[in-house]
Amino acid sequence: MGISFNGRERVFRLDTPGSTYLINIVDEAGFLCHTYYGRRIPDDGMSYLLRINGEQLPFRSSGDQTGFLDELPMEYSWGGQGDFRESCLRLETEEGYRTCCLTYLSHKIYGGKPSLPGLPAAYGGEEDCATLELWCRDSCLGLEVCLLYTVFEKLDVICRSARIENRGEKTLRLTGALSACLDMDNRDFDLITLHGSWAYERMINRRPLSWGRQGAASKRGISSHQEQPFLALAEHDAGQDHGQVYAMHLVYSGNFLAQAEMSQQGLVRAVIGIHPEGFAWKLRPGESFQTPEAVQVYSHTGLDGMTHTLHDFYRNHLIRDPWRNRPRPSLVNNWEATYFDFDTEKLLDIARTAAQSGIEMLVLDDGWFGHRNRDDSSLGDWTVNEEKLPGGLKYLADEVNRLGLKFGLWVEPEMVSPDSALYRAHPDYALQVPGRPPMLSRNQLVLDFSRAEVRDCVYAQLHAVLSSASIAYVKWDMNRALTDVAGLDTDRQGELLHRYVLGLYDLQERLLRDFPDLLLENCASGGGRFDPGMLYYSPQIWTSDNTDAIDRLRIQEGTALLYPLSTMGAHVAACPSHTNGRVTPFATRALVSLPGCFGYELDLTQLKPEELAMIPGQLEDYRKYGPVFHDGDYYRLASCSENGEYDVLMAVSKDRRTAVIDYVHVMSRQRRRDVLLPLRGLAEEVRYRSSETGEVRSGAGWMYGGMLLPKMAGDFLGKLIVLEAV
């Protein structure tokens, strides 16, 4: 078991295959202190790293208690008594006091991993993980906090969360409840976060860690296009394959804070959890609050190590059956082909061409319900528009199935249009502040999913739709941020945003319970809700509404830093690009999309004959090499965002017998010498043949000697190069 307690040293030890994490109980007061996190070591007696001198202890008789707390590396931080850095736990008593002090109470170690009621969380059995419940308390308040840690047998991952219980006699008000804290010395760290905007999500931002507080956050009600619930601290000289990296990623889909802080002593505190701004939770005696789960990763092999650990962890311990290890079907979505202007015959024309080409699924996007012929009506009225689709979804789905295709459907259940029967009957179902006109975005309002009756109303409609026809796939969209947040009792308004997220999870869990074989793909104006919480319900997520192949290179690079390629919806889109007007070759658009969940989003019937003729070969590549991209190890070999010229990613099968190199030549430049690119991830002693040149060379030769990139005459061209063991 990877967890133990040394009573003599008063230290908890958490071991993963490549890391050790130590927690000490300090002084008679029983403070829980973070002692060590890094490469695996055999020692327990590392408390000297805390730098506590004898004059500071015992704490209760110390003459400088506040100074002591302001430098103490806390395991779960709290405020009001001298630690002025970020607090994981903030609260108010009935009298308005905000002071807290947590000390050790008890612990429990056991095999396996508990679920978190109402929240997505990683899973594991007694054979592959172990859990520490570390209880602490504030005896003055009657407050107890259970710090949960789970370590995994084969991965350098620690899952962390906190359960806060009021065992006192008075009501408490939580005003902050973060999931994890990591206090450590600054090792000349860089801070890595992912930022962006609509159509430009998850851009990698790496900069030196500086004094004060910095990081990523969302207050939009969703994890957002703008920020990712993630941060990493990387040694300044850490690269793709070397150096130490510490990462934290939140399994949550609402407001979050991911923050690193460097104090005046040069100490670093990283925290992650629900954003405290706008959050307040009423905790009556006997009640508890569970924070979302944080995934904490350590790598001493640079960003590659962090990425491989997260990919393997999400594939094996977060994404659930039945789609966890199943190939994702190729599809064609009609959105960029038709937008709202379609009928049954147009869709069947696309489906016939898709079937002839070997595509596996037709997905019907927005515009099939109510009287929705543009984006200003009918959200909330999930009944088929039979003027567009005579015979309804059943007739269309049956005809699509007869062609040998599966049928999928777009929905946006969290929203309501003012021009809808639902809103006219229940305007109170939408989030809005009484007496103030609600703010529209994309001509729609947000339904209050914190209320069970609202969820039940929406789900009854969804259930009827999905029961009416053979629907194998649902694209669940969400196209605006949350505003006008009001609806609960006056003393519980601060709970609404979190209760909204819990309501969303409840609805998607019900959907998967009632339709267990359904393939669910989440979406939020593209990639606005690409977070680990969503992966628990949907094994793939729409990466971005920006389907331009060249822009997608950078978007998919940032996404793949954290997420398996199998989770990224990636489609060959219309040309010129509907996002930016760029013209790129059909083959290049397919090459960029190939590593993800592959599909098409254009009018197949309007393709040139030579383009249509390419599709069977593209689908064959997806069937043949998709398992290497989706289940293998991903390596970022070159980034066009850095070199301005070419982009190269590589995937290596777990048995290291096959490697696939996806090379896009973005922009031609005059060069005197060909580009020589060292490969990674191959078995040194195995010999591999290149599909590009026929050369056979050892893995060591390809990695340390390198591969010459094929010459390209022109812009926006590419090659798929395969190395097979011989």
Secondary structure, 3 states (H helix, E strand, C coil): CCEEEECCCCEEEEECCCEEEEEEEECCCCEEEEEEEEECCCCCCCHHHHCCCHHHCCHHHCCCHHHHHHHCCECCCECCCCCCCCCCEEEECCCCCCCCCCEEEEEEEEECCCCCCCCCCCCCCCCCEEEEEEEEEECCCCEEEEEEEEEECCCCEEEEEEEEEECCCCCEEEEEEEEEEEEEECCCEEEEEEECCCCCCCEEEEEECCCEEEEEEECCCCCCCCECCEEEEEECCCCCCCECEEEEEEECCCCEEEEEEECCCCEEEEEEEECCCCCCEEECCCCEEECCEEEEEEECEHHHHHHHHHHHHHHHHCCCCCCCCCCCCCEEECHHHHCCCCCHHHHHHHHHHHHHHCCCEEEECCCCECCCCCCCCCCCCCCECCCCCCCHHHHHHHHHHHCCCEEEEEECCCEECCCCHHHHHCHHHECCCCCCCCCCECCEEEECCCCHHHHHHHHHHHHHHHHCCCCCEEEECCCCCCCCCCCCCHHHHHHHHHHHHHHHHHHHHHHHHHCCCCEEEECECCECCCCHHHHCCCCEEECCCCCCHHHHHHHHHHHHCCCCHHHEEEEEECCCCCCCCCCCCHHHHHHHHCCCEEEEECCHHHCCHHHHCCHHHHHHHHHHHHHHHHHCEEEEEECHHHHCCEEEEEEECCCCCEEEEEEEECCCCCCCCCCEECCCCCCCCCEEEECCCCCEEEHHHHHHHCEECCCCCCCCEEEEEEEEEC
